[in-house]
Structure formats: C-alpha cells, structure tokens
C-alpha cells in the first residue's frame, strides 16, 4: 500500500495504491488523519483511489474516520477515480451516499475550486505524474 500526497491550490490530494484492507487500513487512516490535521484552515481533501484494486470494510472505515476529521474541522473530503470493483463496494455499502464520489481527479478538484483543477501549487509527490491532475 502506498499513500502519496500533493497540493493543488487549496486542496490536498492523497493518492492511494494497492489494497486497502485489514493489513493496510491502520497506516492509511493514520496518514490521512495526519494530512487533515496538518491543514491550517478548513481541510479540503481529495482521495484519489485510481490505484486501489480492493477495499474492505476496514478500508472504508479508514476513509470514514478521515472524512469525519475533515467535517469536524469544517472541511470536506471527496474521493475520485474509483475502479469498478471499488465503486461497487461503495455502492453496496451506501458509502456513495456519505462521501462524494467523482469520476476523475480533475472533477474532484474542480468541486473545491477552479484554481485547484487548473494547476498545482507544489510539484506533485506522485512519482509517475507530470504535475497535472488526471
């Protein structure tokens, strides 16, 4: 499991890859909560799930904890670019009613601000990215 982060204007993007399950959920939850707590204002976070091939109920819980932290801090958390199997888990568990889902990272960023969707503030921490959201 990998968790990389980058900033696009006023939005923190956390990109996850691998399996989000019992073995990895605690580390992911801690990483996401740390990103939320590092924000000085209301946190705006997009979790890019394009690299997640599997998510279990404990993986969903890790996302829920981060979403609650954002909400408590008067911020917002969304997810983007879910693989079909992950989207199905979100729909079956009704998480699609709790956490907003966007088809692409760009759409998710645009839900926060036009600036976030256009150009990143900091160079992307994503090794395979060119610096622009997909």
KOLMITI-338013 format. One line per 3 residues: number of its first residue (from 1); their letters; for each residue x negated, y negated, z of N, C-alpha, C. Coordinates in steps of 0.001 Angstrom, whole numbers. Layout:
NUM) A) X/Y/Z/X/Y/Z/X/Y/Z  ...
END
This chain:
1) XXX) -857/1179/0/0/0/0/-891/-1226/0  -574/-2149/-875/-1287/-3419/-917/-302/-4560/-719  -754/-5584/3/2/-6820/160/-955/-7958/-172
4) XXX) -662/-8659/-1249/-1434/-9837/-1646/-505/-11035/-1603  -1071/-12203/-1313/-215/-13385/-1263/-831/-14522/-2059  36/-15414/-2485/-369/-16609/-3231/680/-17680/-2970
7) XXX) 325/-18913/-3262/1258/-20024/-3090/1553/-20632/-4451  2836/-20821/-4696/3313/-21512/-5890/4094/-22720/-5383  3480/-23891/-5463/4063/-25130/-4921/4428/-24902/-3455
10) XXX) 5714/-24968/-3118/6138/-24842/-1721/6575/-23432/-1347  6275/-22448/-2189/6739/-21075/-1962/5555/-20125/-1790  5620/-19308/-757/4648/-18239/-568/5186/-16999/-1270
13) XXX) 4342/-16380/-2072/4715/-15142/-2740/3882/-14013/-2155  4572/-12982/-1704/3908/-11769/-1230/4163/-10684/-2262  3098/-10160/-2833/3237/-9093/-3833/2859/-7779/-3177
16) XXX) 3811/-6856/-3195/3593/-5535/-2618/3431/-4517/-3731  2587/-3521/-3486/2462/-2430/-4445/2227/-1131/-3700  2751/-54/-4270/2627/1259/-3660/3967/1735/-3135
19) XXX) 3919/2446/-2020/5122/2983/-1379/5354/2249/-73  6573/1834/138/6941/1163/1385/7761/2153/2197  7067/2856/3086/7687/3941/3834/7185/3954/5273
22) XXX) 7407/5044/5965/7032/5161/7376/5548/4876/7603  4689/5332/6715/3247/5161/6878/2806/3714/6693  3503/2964/5871/3022/1635/5500/3869/482/6031
25) XXX) 5061/769/6517/6006/-314/6848/5532/-1209/7991  4879/-642/9008/4420/-1488/10121/3405/-2527/9653  2448/-2102/8845/1447/-3033/8341/2054/-4101/7446
28) XXX) 2999/-3701/6605/3675/-4662/5725/4481/-5648/6560  5210/-5141/7541/6005/-6024/8405/5107/-7033/9104  4009/-6584/9660/3078/-7498/10337/2527/-8536/9365
31) XXX) 2182/-8104/8157/1656/-9035/7164/2672/-10075/6738  3904/-9648/6504/4954/-10586/6096/5278/-11571/7219  5383/-11071/8435/5675/-11946/9581/4542/-12958/9764
34) XXX) 3296/-12514/9593/2160/-13436/9713/2237/-14543/8657  2648/-14204/7433/2793/-15216/6386/3887/-16217/6747  4994/-15731/7279/6096/-16613/7687/5626/-17536/8810
37) XXX) 4966/-16969/9802/4532/-17756/10959/3437/-18756/10616  2713/-18534/9536/1648/-19454/9134/2187/-20724/8484  3441/-20718/8085/4033/-21891/7440/4265/-23007/8466
40) XXX) 3977/-24235/8083/4156/-25367/8990/5570/-25925/8946  6258/-25735/7857/7656/-26170/7734/8548/-24960/7583  9796/-25184/7182/10675/-24038/6943/10073/-23123/5874
43) XXX) 9894/-21851/6183/9230/-20949/5238/10094/-20632/4027  9474/-20700/2862/10091/-20284/1613/9254/-19122/1109  9846/-17926/1050/9069/-16750/674/9790/-15917/-374
46) XXX) 9013/-15521/-1379/9464/-14567/-2374/8607/-13324/-2233  9255/-12173/-2141/8523/-10914/-2102/8676/-10265/-3467  7546/-10132/-4155/7513/-9521/-5482/7389/-8011/-5288
49) XXX) 8452/-7292/-5636/8479/-5844/-5445/8230/-5075/-6740  7697/-5742/-7756/7481/-5079/-9049/6530/-3896/-8936  5652/-3905/-7951/4689/-2815/-7782/5130/-1745/-6796
52) XXX) 6343/-1858/-6270/6843/-870/-5311/7548/253/-6071  7036/1454/-5903/7616/2607/-6591/8620/3351/-5726  8596/3107/-4410/9504/3790/-3486/9678/2930/-2240
55) XXX) 10897/2885/-1707/11153/2190/-450/12103/3045/388  11753/3213/1654/12593/3987/2573/13358/3031/3476  14157/3587/4361/14932/2749/5281/14019/1948/6212
58) XXX) 12880/2501/6603/11972/1727/7457/11289/619/6652  11139/840/5355/10630/-221/4490/11629/-1359/4379  12912/-1004/4253/13960/-2027/4239/13959/-2809/5550
61) XXX) 13752/-2100/6654/13713/-2758/7962/12583/-3790/8017  11425/-3473/7468/10302/-4412/7455/10682/-5690/6711  11382/-5551/5594/11837/-6717/4840/12876/-7505/5636
64) XXX) 13763/-6795/6335/14794/-7447/7134/14186/-8258/8281  13170/-7719/8924/12512/-8450/10009/11914/-9750/9476  11246/-9690/8320/10665/-10895/7720/11763/-11883/7323
67) XXX) 12870/-11386/6783/13985/-12266/6400/14574/-12960/7625  14712/-12229/8725/15240/-12828/9956/14289/-13884/10502  12985/-13625/10424/11991/-14624/10865/12129/-15899/10038
70) XXX) 12281/-15741/8730/12457/-16906/7853/13719/-17670/8227  14810/-16950/8384/16089/-17589/8703/16020/-18316/10038  15387/-17690/11025/15246/-18302/12349/14451/-19608/12273
73) XXX) 13507/-19664/11340/12685/-20869/11153/13314/-21820/10136  14602/-21599/9825/15357/-22417/8881/14802/-22347/7463  14229/-21185/7130/13701/-20959/5798/14535/-19942/5048
76) XXX) 13939/-19401/3991/14664/-18478/3121/13689/-17460/2554  14155/-16223/2437/13374/-15150/1844/14202/-14499/753  13574/-14251/-397/14216/-13559/-1509/13261/-12483/-2008
79) XXX) 13796/-11538/-2784/12963/-10518/-3410/13130/-10606/-4916  12109/-10118/-5628/12125/-10229/-7086/11533/-8994/-7742  11973/-8770/-8976/11368/-7795/-9889/11387/-6369/-9344
82) XXX) 12534/-5930/-8861/12655/-4587/-8307/12678/-3535/-9407  11943/-2453/-9197/12022/-1293/-10081/13421/-693/-9951  13933/-14/-10977/15296/529/-10917/15581/1395/-9684
85) XXX) 14648/2254/-9293/14877/3116/-8135/14952/2298/-6841  14161/1235/-6741/14181/366/-5556/15470/-454/-5549  15878/-945/-6701/17137/-1682/-6800/18305/-795/-6370
88) XXX) 18270/460/-6773/19334/1389/-6389/19398/1551/-4868  18251/1647/-4211/18223/1755/-2751/18811/495/-2123  18459/-682/-2657/19025/-1945/-2156/20546/-1949/-2302
91) XXX) 21040/-1482/-3440/22479/-1495/-3682/23220/-486/-2811  22696/719/-2694/23336/1748/-1875/23394/1326/-415  22321/701/70/22246/284/1481/22913/-1073/1724
94) XXX) 23374/-1717/655/24018/-3038/714/23030/-4166/1070  21744/-3904/941/20758/-4959/1196/20846/-6056/148  21414/-5732/-1017/21598/-6747/-2053/22618/-7794/-1621
97) XXX) 23375/-7515/-579/24329/-8481/-21/23683/-9337/1068  22514/-8913/1542/21836/-9576/2661/20652/-10416/2191  19856/-9843/1304/18661/-10526/795/18867/-10794/-691
100) XXX) 18794/-12056/-1121/18978/-12363/-2542/17938/-11657/-3422  18395/-11134/-4538/17543/-10413/-5483/17505/-11176/-6805  16303/-11313/-7367/16126/-11962/-8667/15433/-10994/-9618
103) XXX) 15786/-11083/-10885/15224/-10179/-11885/13730/-10366/-12085  13260/-11600/-11952/11842/-11880/-12190/11289/-12797/-11109  9983/-12797/-11015/9315/-13691/-10072/9609/-15149/-10422
106) XXX) 9579/-15472/-11691/9850/-16848/-12125/11251/-17296/-11703  12255/-16418/-11875/13616/-16763/-11455/13694/-16976/-9942  12991/-16140/-9199/12984/-16283/-7743/12339/-17600/-7337
109) XXX) 11217/-17944/-7957/10543/-19205/-7644/11427/-20395/-8001  12106/-20314/-9127/12982/-21404/-9554/14148/-21603/-8584  14524/-20566/-7852/15608/-20709/-6878/15205/-21609/-5716
112) XXX) 13901/-21786/-5524/13397/-22685/-4483/13139/-24082/-5035  12392/-24150/-6134/12087/-25450/-6726/11560/-25269/-8144  11776/-26279/-8962/11269/-26251/-10327/9746/-26221/-10334
115) XXX) 9137/-26951/-9403/7670/-27003/-9324/7081/-25623/-9072  7729/-24841/-8229/7221/-23506/-7920/7256/-22603/-9149  8256/-22765/-9978/8397/-21916/-11161/7448/-22311/-12279
118) XXX) 6934/-23535/-12232/6106/-24029/-13329/4624/-23721/-13142  4084/-24082/-11984/2641/-23962/-11824/2271/-23719/-10365  1339/-22801/-10136/902/-22548/-8763/25/-23677/-8232
121) XXX) 84/-23897/-6915/-771/-24877/-6262/-2165/-24307/-6077  -2234/-23069/-5625/-3517/-22418/-5386/-3710/-21293/-6395  -4958/-20979/-6680/-5257/-19861/-7571/-4631/-18597/-6996
124) XXX) -4047/-17819/-7843/-3361/-16603/-7423/-4308/-15640/-6733  -3826/-15020/-5673/-4586/-13989/-4977/-4344/-12630/-5616  -3517/-12596/-6650/-3202/-11344/-7301/-4308/-11025/-8306
127) XXX) -5047/-9962/-8113/-6216/-9673/-8952/-5913/-9597/-10444  -4763/-9075/-10830/-4506/-8875/-12246/-3696/-10003/-12869  -3509/-11089/-12152/-2675/-12175/-12656/-3514/-13314/-13198
130) XXX) -2941/-14053/-14104/-3625/-15185/-14708/-3389/-16471/-13939  -2604/-16398/-12868/-2301/-17608/-12104/-904/-18111/-12334  -236/-17589/-13354/1154/-17989/-13630/2085/-16867/-13232
133) XX) 3246/-17201/-12667/4160/-16149/-12268/4739/-15434/-13472  4977/-14146/-13321/5534/-13348/-14419/7021/-13525/-14525
END
